[in-house]
Amino acid sequence: MRRATLVAAAMLALAFAACGESPEDEARDDGEQVGEAVRALFDSESLDQARTALEDLASATDAIDEETRDAVSEQVDTQGAGLSAAVDAIQAGDLDGLKSAVQQVRSQADSFQSGEDSVANEFWRGFEEGYDDD
């Protein structure tokens, strides 16, 4: 009886050790990192801060898991216009234009949370949490 208990405990330990983050968990973490970077872009009070935040955003997007990237690629492409406007505003020295462009990106992210792909939904939920600092 004792041996069966030890075997069961060992199997349970192996099962828990094999459990990694689900694709949804990974997507949510990735989204949170991107959301935090976008928020830093919005909060920029100088062009130097905006440029640094833009670099952080590029790093966060580069780090997105491949499965997550596949799930949100069309939505991120849609966000491209808002991010391009943000970059244009930075280059023009227009902090108000930057904030307006980032608000558009944030608003659009809300609409992406109710799709049929659970990975994409979690990415955008994470984005919201990162942006709103929840």
The first five atom37 places (N, CA, C, CB, O) and aatype in JSON, in Angstrom:
{
  "aatype": [12, 1, 1, 0, 16, 10, 19, 0, 0, 0, 12, 10, 0, 10, 0, 13, 0, 0, 4, 7, 6, 15, 14, 6, 3, 6, 0, 1, 3, 3, 7, 6, 5, 19, 7, 6, 0, 19, 1, 0, 10, 13, 3, 15, 6, 15, 10, 3, 5, 0, 1, 16, 0, 10, 6, 3, 10, 0, 15, 0, 16, 3, 0, 9, 3, 6, 6, 16, 1, 3, 0, 19, 15, 6, 5, 19, 3, 16, 5, 7, 0, 7, 10, 15, 0, 0, 19, 3, 0, 9, 5, 0, 7, 3, 10, 3, 7, 10, 11, 15, 0, 19, 5, 5, 19, 1, 15, 5, 0, 3, 15, 13, 5, 15, 7, 6, 3, 15, 19, 0, 2, 6, 13, 17, 1, 7, 13, 6, 6, 7, 18, 3, 3, 3],
  "atom_mask": [
    [1, 1, 1, 1, 1],
    [1, 1, 1, 1, 1],
    [1, 1, 1, 1, 1],
    [1, 1, 1, 1, 1],
    [1, 1, 1, 1, 1],
    [1, 1, 1, 1, 1],
    [1, 1, 1, 1, 1],
    [1, 1, 1, 1, 1],
    [1, 1, 1, 1, 1],
    [1, 1, 1, 1, 1],
    [1, 1, 1, 1, 1],
    [1, 1, 1, 1, 1],
    [1, 1, 1, 1, 1],
    [1, 1, 1, 1, 1],
    [1, 1, 1, 1, 1],
    [1, 1, 1, 1, 1],
    [1, 1, 1, 1, 1],
    [1, 1, 1, 1, 1],
    [1, 1, 1, 1, 1],
    [1, 1, 1, 0, 1],
    [1, 1, 1, 1, 1],
    [1, 1, 1, 1, 1],
    [1, 1, 1, 1, 1],
    [1, 1, 1, 1, 1],
    [1, 1, 1, 1, 1],
    [1, 1, 1, 1, 1],
    [1, 1, 1, 1, 1],
    [1, 1, 1, 1, 1],
    [1, 1, 1, 1, 1],
    [1, 1, 1, 1, 1],
    [1, 1, 1, 0, 1],
    [1, 1, 1, 1, 1],
    [1, 1, 1, 1, 1],
    [1, 1, 1, 1, 1],
    [1, 1, 1, 0, 1],
    [1, 1, 1, 1, 1],
    [1, 1, 1, 1, 1],
    [1, 1, 1, 1, 1],
    [1, 1, 1, 1, 1],
    [1, 1, 1, 1, 1],
    [1, 1, 1, 1, 1],
    [1, 1, 1, 1, 1],
    [1, 1, 1, 1, 1],
    [1, 1, 1, 1, 1],
    [1, 1, 1, 1, 1],
    [1, 1, 1, 1, 1],
    [1, 1, 1, 1, 1],
    [1, 1, 1, 1, 1],
    [1, 1, 1, 1, 1],
    [1, 1, 1, 1, 1],
    [1, 1, 1, 1, 1],
    [1, 1, 1, 1, 1],
    [1, 1, 1, 1, 1],
    [1, 1, 1, 1, 1],
    [1, 1, 1, 1, 1],
    [1, 1, 1, 1, 1],
    [1, 1, 1, 1, 1],
    [1, 1, 1, 1, 1],
    [1, 1, 1, 1, 1],
    [1, 1, 1, 1, 1],
    [1, 1, 1, 1, 1],
    [1, 1, 1, 1, 1],
    [1, 1, 1, 1, 1],
    [1, 1, 1, 1, 1],
    [1, 1, 1, 1, 1],
    [1, 1, 1, 1, 1],
    [1, 1, 1, 1, 1],
    [1, 1, 1, 1, 1],
    [1, 1, 1, 1, 1],
    [1, 1, 1, 1, 1],
    [1, 1, 1, 1, 1],
    [1, 1, 1, 1, 1],
    [1, 1, 1, 1, 1],
    [1, 1, 1, 1, 1],
    [1, 1, 1, 1, 1],
    [1, 1, 1, 1, 1],
    [1, 1, 1, 1, 1],
    [1, 1, 1, 1, 1],
    [1, 1, 1, 1, 1],
    [1, 1, 1, 0, 1],
    [1, 1, 1, 1, 1],
    [1, 1, 1, 0, 1],
    [1, 1, 1, 1, 1],
    [1, 1, 1, 1, 1],
    [1, 1, 1, 1, 1],
    [1, 1, 1, 1, 1],
    [1, 1, 1, 1, 1],
    [1, 1, 1, 1, 1],
    [1, 1, 1, 1, 1],
    [1, 1, 1, 1, 1],
    [1, 1, 1, 1, 1],
    [1, 1, 1, 1, 1],
    [1, 1, 1, 0, 1],
    [1, 1, 1, 1, 1],
    [1, 1, 1, 1, 1],
    [1, 1, 1, 1, 1],
    [1, 1, 1, 0, 1],
    [1, 1, 1, 1, 1],
    [1, 1, 1, 1, 1],
    [1, 1, 1, 1, 1],
    [1, 1, 1, 1, 1],
    [1, 1, 1, 1, 1],
    [1, 1, 1, 1, 1],
    [1, 1, 1, 1, 1],
    [1, 1, 1, 1, 1],
    [1, 1, 1, 1, 1],
    [1, 1, 1, 1, 1],
    [1, 1, 1, 1, 1],
    [1, 1, 1, 1, 1],
    [1, 1, 1, 1, 1],
    [1, 1, 1, 1, 1],
    [1, 1, 1, 1, 1],
    [1, 1, 1, 1, 1],
    [1, 1, 1, 1, 1],
    [1, 1, 1, 0, 1],
    [1, 1, 1, 1, 1],
    [1, 1, 1, 1, 1],
    [1, 1, 1, 1, 1],
    [1, 1, 1, 1, 1],
    [1, 1, 1, 1, 1],
    [1, 1, 1, 1, 1],
    [1, 1, 1, 1, 1],
    [1, 1, 1, 1, 1],
    [1, 1, 1, 1, 1],
    [1, 1, 1, 1, 1],
    [1, 1, 1, 0, 1],
    [1, 1, 1, 1, 1],
    [1, 1, 1, 1, 1],
    [1, 1, 1, 1, 1],
    [1, 1, 1, 0, 1],
    [1, 1, 1, 1, 1],
    [1, 1, 1, 1, 1],
    [1, 1, 1, 1, 1],
    [1, 1, 1, 1, 1]
  ],
  "atom_positions": [
    [[0.82, -1.19, 0.0], [0.0, 0.0, 0.0], [0.87, 1.26, 0.0], [-0.94, -0.01, 1.21], [0.59, 2.22, -0.71]],
    [[1.92, 1.23, 0.8], [2.8, 2.38, 0.88], [3.48, 2.63, -0.46], [3.84, 2.18, 1.97], [3.65, 3.78, -0.86]],
    [[3.85, 1.6, -1.15], [4.5, 1.74, -2.46], [3.54, 2.37, -3.46], [4.99, 0.36, -2.98], [3.95, 3.22, -4.25]],
    [[2.29, 1.97, -3.45], [1.3, 2.54, -4.36], [1.11, 4.03, -4.09], [-0.04, 1.8, -4.22], [0.93, 4.81, -5.02]],
    [[1.15, 4.42, -2.84], [1.01, 5.82, -2.48], [2.2, 6.62, -2.99], [0.87, 5.98, -0.96], [2.04, 7.72, -3.51]],
    [[3.41, 6.06, -2.84], [4.61, 6.74, -3.32], [4.59, 6.88, -4.83], [5.87, 5.99, -2.87], [4.96, 7.93, -5.37]],
    [[4.17, 5.83, -5.52], [4.09, 5.88, -6.98], [3.07, 6.93, -7.41], [3.71, 4.49, -7.56], [3.33, 7.7, -8.33]],
    [[1.93, 6.96, -6.75], [0.9, 7.94, -7.09], [1.41, 9.36, -6.84], [-0.39, 7.69, -6.28], [1.16, 10.26, -7.64]],
    [[2.12, 9.56, -5.74], [2.66, 10.89, -5.43], [3.7, 11.3, -6.46], [3.27, 10.91, -4.01], [3.75, 12.46, -6.87]],
    [[4.53, 10.37, -6.87], [5.56, 10.67, -7.87], [4.92, 11.03, -9.21], [6.5, 9.47, -8.04], [5.35, 11.96, -9.88]],
    [[3.88, 10.28, -9.59], [3.2, 10.57, -10.85], [2.53, 11.94, -10.8], [2.15, 9.48, -11.15], [2.55, 12.68, -11.78]],
    [[1.94, 12.27, -9.67], [1.3, 13.57, -9.51], [2.33, 14.69, -9.59], [0.55, 13.63, -8.17], [2.08, 15.72, -10.22]],
    [[3.49, 14.48, -8.97], [4.56, 15.48, -9.03], [5.04, 15.68, -10.46], [5.73, 15.08, -8.13], [5.27, 16.81, -10.89]],
    [[5.18, 14.58, -11.2], [5.59, 14.68, -12.61], [4.54, 15.4, -13.44], [5.84, 13.3, -13.19], [4.88, 16.19, -14.32]],
    [[3.3, 15.14, -13.16], [2.22, 15.8, -13.91], [2.26, 17.3, -13.68], [0.84, 15.23, -13.5], [2.1, 18.08, -14.62]],
    [[2.46, 17.72, -12.44], [2.53, 19.16, -12.15], [3.79, 19.77, -12.74], [2.48, 19.41, -10.64], [3.76, 20.91, -13.2]],
    [[4.9, 19.05, -12.73], [6.15, 19.57, -13.28], [6.04, 19.75, -14.79], [7.31, 18.63, -12.95], [6.66, 20.65, -15.35]],
    [[5.26, 18.91, -15.44], [5.11, 18.98, -16.89], [4.18, 20.11, -17.32], [4.59, 17.67, -17.43], [4.17, 20.51, -18.48]],
    [[3.41, 20.61, -16.38], [2.47, 21.68, -16.72], [3.21, 23.0, -16.87], [1.37, 21.8, -15.64], [3.83, 23.48, -15.92]],
    [[3.14, 23.56, -18.04], [3.69, 24.9, -18.27], [2.53, 25.85, -18.41], [0.0, 0.0, 0.0], [1.39, 25.52, -18.1]],
    [[2.83, 27.02, -18.88], [1.76, 27.97, -19.13], [0.97, 27.54, -20.36], [2.32, 29.4, -19.33], [1.53, 27.05, -21.34]],
    [[-0.32, 27.72, -20.28], [-1.16, 27.44, -21.43], [-0.91, 28.52, -22.48], [-2.67, 27.36, -21.03], [-0.37, 29.58, -22.15]],
    [[-1.31, 28.27, -23.72], [-1.17, 29.32, -24.75], [-1.91, 30.6, -24.36], [-1.69, 28.81, -26.09], [-1.45, 31.7, -24.66]],
    [[-3.04, 30.46, -23.7], [-3.8, 31.63, -23.26], [-3.04, 32.41, -22.18], [-5.17, 31.21, -22.73], [-3.02, 33.64, -22.2]],
    [[-2.41, 31.68, -21.25], [-1.62, 32.35, -20.21], [-0.44, 33.11, -20.82], [-1.1, 31.33, -19.17], [-0.15, 34.24, -20.45]],
    [[0.22, 32.46, -21.76], [1.36, 33.09, -22.45], [0.88, 34.33, -23.21], [2.04, 32.09, -23.41], [1.55, 35.36, -23.19]],
    [[-0.25, 34.21, -23.87], [-0.8, 35.34, -24.63], [-1.14, 36.5, -23.71], [-2.04, 34.9, -25.42], [-0.89, 37.66, -24.04]],
    [[-1.72, 36.18, -22.58], [-2.09, 37.24, -21.62], [-0.83, 37.95, -21.12], [-2.89, 36.65, -20.42], [-0.81, 39.18, -21.02]],
    [[0.22, 37.18, -20.8], [1.48, 37.78, -20.35], [2.08, 38.67, -21.44], [2.49, 36.68, -19.95], [2.53, 39.78, -21.17]],
    [[2.07, 38.17, -22.69], [2.59, 38.95, -23.81], [1.78, 40.24, -23.98], [2.56, 38.13, -25.11], [2.34, 41.32, -24.18]],
    [[0.47, 40.12, -23.91], [-0.39, 41.28, -24.06], [-0.14, 42.31, -22.97], [0.0, 0.0, 0.0], [-0.15, 43.51, -23.22]],
    [[0.09, 41.83, -21.76], [0.34, 42.74, -20.65], [1.62, 43.53, -20.89], [0.44, 41.96, -19.32], [1.67, 44.74, -20.62]],
    [[2.65, 42.86, -21.39], [3.92, 43.55, -21.67], [3.74, 44.61, -22.76], [5.0, 42.54, -22.1], [4.27, 45.72, -22.65]],
    [[3.0, 44.28, -23.78], [2.75, 45.23, -24.87], [1.9, 46.4, -24.35], [2.05, 44.54, -26.07], [2.16, 47.56, -24.66]],
    [[0.88, 46.08, -23.56], [0.03, 47.12, -22.99], [0.81, 48.09, -22.12], [0.0, 0.0, 0.0], [0.58, 49.3, -22.17]],
    [[1.72, 47.57, -21.31], [2.55, 48.42, -20.46], [3.41, 49.35, -21.32], [3.44, 47.56, -19.54], [3.59, 50.53, -20.99]],
    [[3.95, 48.82, -22.41], [4.79, 49.64, -23.28], [3.98, 50.72, -23.99], [5.49, 48.76, -24.32], [4.44, 51.85, -24.15]],
    [[2.76, 50.38, -24.4], [1.91, 51.38, -25.04], [1.52, 52.45, -24.03], [0.64, 50.72, -25.64], [1.47, 53.63, -24.37]],
    [[1.26, 52.06, -22.8], [0.92, 53.04, -21.76], [2.1, 53.98, -21.5], [0.51, 52.33, -20.46], [1.91, 55.18, -21.32]],
    [[3.31, 53.43, -21.48], [4.49, 54.27, -21.29], [4.62, 55.27, -22.44], [5.77, 53.4, -21.2], [5.05, 56.41, -22.24]],
    [[4.25, 54.84, -23.63], [4.25, 55.74, -24.78], [3.25, 56.88, -24.54], [3.91, 54.98, -26.09], [3.56, 58.04, -24.79]],
    [[2.07, 56.53, -24.07], [1.04, 57.54, -23.79], [1.5, 58.51, -22.69], [-0.28, 56.86, -23.38], [1.26, 59.71, -22.77]],
    [[2.15, 57.97, -21.68], [2.56, 58.78, -20.53], [3.81, 59.63, -20.8], [2.81, 57.89, -19.35], [4.21, 60.41, -19.94]],
    [[4.41, 59.48, -21.95], [5.63, 60.23, -22.27], [5.39, 61.72, -22.15], [6.12, 59.89, -23.69], [4.39, 62.26, -22.63]],
    [[6.33, 62.38, -21.5], [6.25, 63.83, -21.32], [7.3, 64.56, -22.13], [6.39, 64.19, -19.86], [7.36, 65.79, -22.13]],
    [[8.13, 63.8, -22.82], [9.14, 64.41, -23.69], [9.35, 63.49, -24.88], [10.48, 64.65, -22.92], [8.95, 62.32, -24.87]],
    [[9.97, 64.03, -25.9], [10.25, 63.22, -27.08], [11.24, 62.11, -26.77], [10.79, 64.1, -28.21], [11.15, 61.01, -27.33]],
    [[12.19, 62.37, -25.88], [13.15, 61.33, -25.49], [12.44, 60.18, -24.79], [14.24, 61.91, -24.58], [12.73, 59.01, -25.05]],
    [[11.5, 60.5, -23.89], [10.72, 59.45, -23.22], [9.9, 58.68, -24.24], [9.81, 60.05, -22.13], [9.78, 57.46, -24.15]],
    [[9.33, 59.37, -25.19], [8.51, 58.71, -26.22], [9.36, 57.77, -27.06], [7.83, 59.76, -27.12], [8.93, 56.66, -27.37]],
    [[10.54, 58.2, -27.41], [11.43, 57.34, -28.2], [11.82, 56.09, -27.41], [12.71, 58.11, -28.64], [11.86, 54.98, -27.95]],
    [[12.12, 56.27, -26.14], [12.46, 55.13, -25.28], [11.27, 54.18, -25.16], [12.9, 55.61, -23.87], [11.43, 52.96, -25.25]],
    [[10.09, 54.73, -24.97], [8.88, 53.9, -24.87], [8.62, 53.16, -26.17], [7.67, 54.76, -24.5], [8.17, 52.02, -26.16]],
    [[8.9, 53.8, -27.29], [8.73, 53.15, -28.59], [9.7, 51.99, -28.74], [8.92, 54.17, -29.74], [9.35, 50.95, -29.29]],
    [[10.92, 52.16, -28.26], [11.9, 51.06, -28.27], [11.42, 49.91, -27.39], [13.28, 51.56, -27.8], [11.55, 48.74, -27.75]],
    [[10.87, 50.25, -26.21], [10.34, 49.22, -25.31], [9.17, 48.48, -25.96], [9.9, 49.84, -23.97], [9.02, 47.27, -25.8]],
    [[8.35, 49.22, -26.69], [7.23, 48.59, -27.4], [7.74, 47.64, -28.47], [6.32, 49.67, -28.03], [7.21, 46.54, -28.63]],
    [[8.76, 48.04, -29.19], [9.35, 47.16, -30.21], [9.9, 45.89, -29.57], [10.47, 47.89, -30.98], [9.73, 44.8, -30.1]],
    [[10.56, 46.03, -28.42], [11.09, 44.86, -27.71], [9.96, 43.94, -27.24], [11.94, 45.3, -26.51], [10.05, 42.72, -27.35]],
    [[8.89, 44.54, -26.72], [7.76, 43.74, -26.23], [7.09, 43.0, -27.38], [6.73, 44.64, -25.52], [6.69, 41.84, -27.22]],
    [[6.96, 43.64, -28.52], [6.31, 42.96, -29.65], [7.23, 41.89, -30.23], [5.93, 43.97, -30.74], [6.75, 40.86, -30.7]],
    [[8.53, 42.12, -30.2], [9.47, 41.09, -30.67], [9.42, 39.85, -29.8], [10.89, 41.65, -30.71], [9.69, 38.74, -30.28]],
    [[9.08, 40.02, -28.53], [9.08, 38.9, -27.57], [7.77, 38.11, -27.56], [9.36, 39.43, -26.18], [7.65, 37.14, -26.82]],
    [[6.81, 38.5, -28.36], [5.52, 37.8, -28.38], [5.72, 36.37, -28.86], [4.5, 38.54, -29.28], [6.38, 36.12, -29.87]],
    [[5.14, 35.44, -28.13], [5.2, 34.02, -28.46], [4.64, 33.79, -29.87], [4.4, 33.19, -27.41], [3.72, 34.48, -30.3]],
    [[5.2, 32.83, -30.57], [4.81, 32.57, -31.96], [3.32, 32.22, -32.11], [5.65, 31.44, -32.53], [2.67, 32.7, -33.04]],
    [[2.8, 31.41, -31.22], [1.38, 31.05, -31.29], [0.5, 32.28, -31.07], [1.05, 29.96, -30.25], [-0.52, 32.46, -31.73]],
    [[0.9, 33.11, -30.14], [0.17, 34.35, -29.88], [0.26, 35.26, -31.09], [0.71, 35.07, -28.62], [-0.73, 35.84, -31.52]],
    [[1.44, 35.39, -31.64], [1.66, 36.24, -32.81], [0.74, 35.81, -33.96], [3.15, 36.18, -33.26], [0.14, 36.65, -34.63]],
    [[0.63, 34.51, -34.18], [-0.26, 34.01, -35.23], [-1.71, 34.38, -34.95], [-0.13, 32.49, -35.36], [-2.46, 34.71, -35.87]],
    [[-2.1, 34.33, -33.7], [-3.5, 34.58, -33.32], [-3.88, 36.06, -33.44], [-3.74, 34.11, -31.91], [-5.04, 36.38, -33.7]],
    [[-2.92, 36.95, -33.24], [-3.25, 38.39, -33.22], [-2.68, 39.17, -34.4], [-2.75, 39.0, -31.94], [-2.79, 40.39, -34.44]],
    [[-2.09, 38.49, -35.36], [-1.39, 39.21, -36.44], [-2.31, 40.14, -37.22], [-0.76, 38.22, -37.39], [-1.92, 41.27, -37.52]],
    [[-3.5, 39.71, -37.56], [-4.42, 40.57, -38.31], [-4.84, 41.78, -37.47], [-5.67, 39.78, -38.75], [-4.94, 42.89, -37.99]],
    [[-5.08, 41.55, -36.2], [-5.49, 42.64, -35.32], [-4.36, 43.64, -35.12], [-5.95, 42.09, -33.97], [-4.58, 44.85, -35.09]],
    [[-3.14, 43.13, -35.0], [-1.99, 44.01, -34.84], [-1.77, 44.82, -36.12], [-0.73, 43.19, -34.49], [-1.42, 45.99, -36.06]],
    [[-1.99, 44.19, -37.26], [-1.89, 44.93, -38.53], [-2.9, 46.07, -38.55], [-2.13, 43.99, -39.73], [-2.6, 47.16, -39.05]],
    [[-4.08, 45.82, -38.01], [-5.11, 46.86, -37.93], [-4.63, 48.0, -37.04], [-6.43, 46.27, -37.39], [-4.92, 49.17, -37.32]],
    [[-3.91, 47.67, -35.99], [-3.38, 48.68, -35.07], [-2.25, 49.49, -35.7], [-2.89, 48.01, -33.78], [-1.87, 50.54, -35.18]],
    [[-1.72, 49.01, -36.8], [-0.58, 49.65, -37.45], [-0.79, 51.12, -37.77], [0.0, 0.0, 0.0], [0.13, 51.93, -37.61]],
    [[-1.99, 51.48, -38.21], [-2.25, 52.88, -38.56], [-2.12, 53.79, -37.34], [-3.65, 53.03, -39.16], [-1.54, 54.87, -37.43]],
    [[-2.65, 53.35, -36.21], [-2.55, 54.14, -34.99], [-1.11, 54.26, -34.51], [0.0, 0.0, 0.0], [-0.69, 55.32, -34.06]],
    [[-0.37, 53.17, -34.61], [1.03, 53.21, -34.19], [1.87, 54.04, -35.15], [1.59, 51.79, -34.09], [2.8, 54.73, -34.73]],
    [[1.54, 53.99, -36.43], [2.24, 54.84, -37.4], [1.99, 56.31, -37.11], [1.8, 54.5, -38.85], [2.89, 57.14, -37.2]],
    [[0.76, 56.62, -36.75], [0.43, 58.0, -36.38], [1.2, 58.42, -35.14], [-1.1, 58.16, -36.14], [1.63, 59.57, -35.03]],
    [[1.38, 57.5, -34.2], [2.15, 57.81, -33.0], [3.61, 58.09, -33.35], [2.07, 56.64, -31.99], [4.2, 59.04, -32.83]],
    [[4.18, 57.29, -34.23], [5.57, 57.49, -34.66], [5.7, 58.83, -35.38], [6.04, 56.33, -35.57], [6.64, 59.58, -35.14]],
    [[4.75, 59.13, -36.27], [4.76, 60.41, -36.99], [4.7, 61.57, -36.0], [3.58, 60.49, -37.98], [5.4, 62.57, -36.18]],
    [[3.88, 61.44, -34.98], [3.75, 62.5, -33.98], [5.06, 62.69, -33.21], [2.62, 62.19, -33.0], [5.45, 63.82, -32.92]],
    [[5.72, 61.58, -32.89], [7.01, 61.68, -32.19], [8.01, 62.41, -33.08], [7.55, 60.27, -31.82], [8.72, 63.3, -32.61]],
    [[8.06, 62.03, -34.35], [9.01, 62.66, -35.26], [8.71, 64.14, -35.47], [8.99, 61.94, -36.6], [9.62, 64.93, -35.7]],
    [[7.44, 64.51, -35.37], [7.06, 65.91, -35.54], [7.15, 66.7, -34.23], [5.65, 66.0, -36.08], [6.96, 67.92, -34.23]],
    [[7.44, 66.0, -33.12], [7.52, 66.68, -31.83], [6.15, 67.03, -31.28], [0.0, 0.0, 0.0], [6.03, 67.97, -30.49]],
    [[5.13, 66.29, -31.67], [3.75, 66.57, -31.3], [3.27, 65.59, -30.23], [2.83, 66.49, -32.54], [2.74, 64.53, -30.55]],
    [[3.46, 65.95, -28.95], [3.06, 65.06, -27.86], [1.55, 64.89, -27.79], [3.59, 65.58, -26.53], [1.06, 63.82, -27.43]],
    [[0.79, 65.94, -28.12], [-0.68, 65.81, -28.13], [-1.13, 64.83, -29.21], [-1.35, 67.19, -28.36], [-2.02, 64.02, -28.98]],
    [[-0.52, 64.92, -30.37], [-0.83, 63.98, -31.45], [-0.46, 62.56, -31.07], [0.0, 0.0, 0.0], [-1.16, 61.61, -31.42]],
    [[0.65, 62.41, -30.35], [1.08, 61.1, -29.86], [0.02, 60.52, -28.93], [2.43, 61.2, -29.13], [-0.37, 59.37, -29.07]],
    [[-0.43, 61.31, -27.98], [-1.42, 60.84, -27.02], [-2.73, 60.46, -27.72], [-1.69, 61.91, -25.95], [-3.36, 59.47, -27.37]],
    [[-3.12, 61.24, -28.69], [-4.34, 60.95, -29.45], [-4.21, 59.63, -30.2], [-4.63, 62.1, -30.43], [-5.14, 58.82, -30.21]],
    [[-3.06, 59.41, -30.83], [-2.84, 58.17, -31.58], [-2.84, 56.96, -30.65], [-1.51, 58.24, -32.34], [-3.41, 55.92, -30.98]],
    [[-2.22, 57.1, -29.49], [-2.16, 55.98, -28.53], [-3.55, 55.7, -27.97], [-1.18, 56.3, -27.38], [-3.9, 54.54, -27.76]],
    [[-4.34, 56.74, -27.73], [-5.71, 56.52, -27.26], [-6.52, 55.74, -28.29], [-6.4, 57.86, -26.95], [-7.36, 54.91, -27.92]],
    [[-6.27, 55.99, -29.55], [-6.96, 55.24, -30.6], [-6.57, 53.77, -30.55], [-6.63, 55.82, -31.99], [-7.42, 52.89, -30.69]],
    [[-5.28, 53.5, -30.35], [-4.8, 52.13, -30.23], [-5.45, 51.44, -29.04], [-3.26, 52.09, -30.09], [-5.91, 50.3, -29.15]],
    [[-5.51, 52.12, -27.91], [-6.11, 51.54, -26.7], [-7.58, 51.26, -26.91], [-5.93, 52.49, -25.5], [-8.07, 50.2, -26.52]],
    [[-8.28, 52.18, -27.51], [-9.71, 52.01, -27.76], [-9.97, 50.83, -28.7], [-10.3, 53.3, -28.35], [-10.89, 50.04, -28.48]],
    [[-9.16, 50.73, -29.72], [-9.33, 49.64, -30.68], [-9.05, 48.29, -30.03], [-8.41, 49.85, -31.89], [-9.67, 47.29, -30.37]],
    [[-8.11, 48.26, -29.09], [-7.78, 47.0, -28.41], [-8.99, 46.44, -27.68], [-6.62, 47.22, -27.42], [-9.16, 45.22, -27.6]],
    [[-9.83, 47.31, -27.14], [-11.05, 46.85, -26.45], [-11.93, 46.01, -27.37], [-11.84, 48.05, -25.93], [-12.5, 45.01, -26.95]],
    [[-12.02, 46.43, -28.6], [-12.92, 45.74, -29.53], [-12.4, 44.36, -29.93], [-13.12, 46.58, -30.78], [-13.16, 43.54, -30.45]],
    [[-11.13, 44.09, -29.69], [-10.55, 42.81, -30.07], [-10.73, 41.72, -29.02], [-9.09, 42.99, -30.35], [-10.34, 40.57, -29.26]],
    [[-11.29, 42.03, -27.87], [-11.37, 41.08, -26.77], [-12.52, 40.08, -26.88], [-11.5, 41.81, -25.5], [-12.63, 39.19, -26.05]],
    [[-13.35, 40.21, -27.85], [-14.53, 39.35, -27.89], [-14.6, 38.51, -29.16], [-15.79, 40.19, -27.78], [-15.69, 38.2, -29.65]],
    [[-13.45, 38.13, -29.68], [-13.43, 37.29, -30.87], [-13.62, 35.83, -30.53], [0.0, 0.0, 0.0], [-13.94, 35.47, -29.39]],
    [[-13.42, 34.99, -31.52], [-13.62, 33.55, -31.34], [-12.33, 32.82, -30.95], [-14.18, 32.95, -32.6], [-12.39, 31.64, -30.59]],
    [[-11.19, 33.47, -31.03], [-9.91, 32.85, -30.72], [-9.53, 33.16, -29.27], [-8.8, 33.34, -31.7], [-9.31, 34.32, -28.92]],
    [[-9.47, 32.14, -28.43], [-9.21, 32.34, -27.01], [-7.81, 32.92, -26.77], [-9.36, 31.03, -26.26], [-7.63, 33.69, -25.82]],
    [[-6.84, 32.56, -27.58], [-5.49, 33.09, -27.42], [-5.49, 34.59, -27.71], [-4.49, 32.35, -28.36], [-4.92, 35.37, -26.94]],
    [[-6.13, 34.99, -28.8], [-6.22, 36.42, -29.13], [-6.99, 37.19, -28.06], [-6.89, 36.61, -30.5], [-6.59, 38.28, -27.67]],
    [[-8.08, 36.61, -27.59], [-8.87, 37.28, -26.54], [-8.02, 37.53, -25.3], [-10.11, 36.45, -26.17], [-8.08, 38.61, -24.71]],
    [[-7.23, 36.55, -24.91], [-6.39, 36.7, -23.72], [-5.27, 37.7, -23.94], [-5.81, 35.36, -23.31], [-4.89, 38.43, -23.02]],
    [[-4.73, 37.74, -25.15], [-3.71, 38.74, -25.45], [-4.28, 40.14, -25.22], [-3.2, 38.6, -26.9], [-3.65, 40.97, -24.57]],
    [[-5.47, 40.39, -25.75], [-6.05, 41.73, -25.62], [-6.52, 42.03, -24.21], [-7.22, 41.89, -26.59], [-6.53, 43.19, -23.79]],
    [[-6.91, 41.0, -23.46], [-7.22, 41.22, -22.04], [-5.94, 41.6, -21.28], [-7.85, 39.95, -21.41], [-5.95, 42.51, -20.45]],
    [[-4.86, 40.9, -21.6], [-3.59, 41.23, -20.99], [-3.13, 42.63, -21.37], [0.0, 0.0, 0.0], [-2.58, 43.36, -20.55]],
    [[-3.35, 43.0, -22.64], [-3.02, 44.35, -23.1], [-3.75, 45.38, -22.24], [-3.39, 44.52, -24.59], [-3.15, 46.36, -21.79]],
    [[-5.03, 45.15, -22.03], [-5.82, 46.08, -21.22], [-5.28, 46.16, -19.8], [-7.29, 45.65, -21.21], [-5.15, 47.25, -19.25]],
    [[-4.96, 45.02, -19.21], [-4.42, 45.02, -17.86], [-3.09, 45.76, -17.78], [-4.25, 43.59, -17.35], [-2.86, 46.54, -16.86]],
    [[-2.23, 45.52, -18.76], [-0.94, 46.21, -18.78], [-1.1, 47.71, -19.0], [0.0, 0.0, 0.0], [-0.42, 48.51, -18.35]],
    [[-1.97, 48.08, -19.89], [-2.18, 49.49, -20.18], [-2.82, 50.2, -18.99], [-3.06, 49.67, -21.41], [-2.4, 51.3, -18.61]],
    [[-3.83, 49.56, -18.41], [-4.55, 50.18, -17.3], [-3.87, 49.94, -15.95], [-5.96, 49.64, -17.26], [-4.31, 50.47, -14.93]],
    [[-2.78, 49.14, -15.96], [-2.02, 48.84, -14.74], [-2.89, 48.16, -13.7], [-1.42, 50.11, -14.17], [-2.84, 48.5, -12.52]],
    [[-3.7, 47.18, -14.16], [-4.56, 46.41, -13.24], [-3.77, 45.3, -12.58], [-5.77, 45.82, -13.98], [-4.32, 44.54, -11.77]]
  ]
}
